[in-house]
Amino acid sequence: MAETLRRVLSRGSAAWSGEAVTVEAGSPLLLLGVPASGKTALLFAAALEAAGEGRGPVLFLTRRPLQSLPRGVGAALDPRRLQKVRFQYPPSTRELLRLLCSAHEAPGPAPSLLLLDGLEEYLADEPGPQEAVYLAALLLDTAAHFSRRLGPGRDCGLMVALQTQEEADSGDALQLALLQRYFPAQCWLQPDAPVPREHGVRACLEPGGLGPRTEWWVTFQPNGEMMTTPWPTRAGDFSSAEGSSSRAHP
């Protein structure tokens, strides 16, 4: 999933070369960020990216219907891609678990990508660490089931968005540490500004040992379109980046 997200973020940059890449689901990815950091927009952009790869439909789970469709980056809201994104709105943790447990009974083609937005809302219903582990394991098992339905050489990717708090308590830190064991690839969205008075987030993609860490500066235009540029790396900036990463990680 890190490769899909990398293409989304690179496609919004003038530096993107448009080179072809191998389509692979990769490791499950956890998308992390504080409120209003653009998690839903980035998740939806990943859905459109996967929908254009010709691998099958995309299943997008969220607690409540989106008020408006994010513009995303790269691919515009192509109706052909939108038709391949199936939205479902389990209103509670119980309904989400029921949906995942009955995935083997769902008719139609298996999805090539499973997305869950707002994991923290479901975890708030059942805040214990055991519940977080159970839900993470069930998400992985559901993606594995879809992969088996897709057939040899085809996998269902998994990407989950989780809202983090700037001042997390020990329970939140434990919960996140447990989730990270199930999601080796992660993308952190951190409010930062390489240019004074410019508002946006720093996207740090860590593919879980499958490649180098990559960073972008992400801003949102008045019309909702996401724009990205490579994070400005300067001499001596490595320690600064490491410090930012260490502050974000528990």
Secondary structure, 3 states (H helix, E strand, C coil): CHHHHHHHHHHCCCCCCCCCCCCCCCCCEEEEECCCCCHHHHHHHHHHHHHCCCCCCEEEECCCCCCCCCCECCCCCCHHHHCCEEEECCCCHHHHHHHHHCHHHCCCCCCCEEEECCHHHHHHHCCCHHHHHHHHHHHHHHHHHHHHHHCCCCCCEEEEEEECCCCCCHHHHHHHHHHHHHCCEEEEEEECCCCCCCCCEEEEEECCCCCCCEEEEEEECCCCEEEEEECCCCCCCHHHHHHHHHHHCC
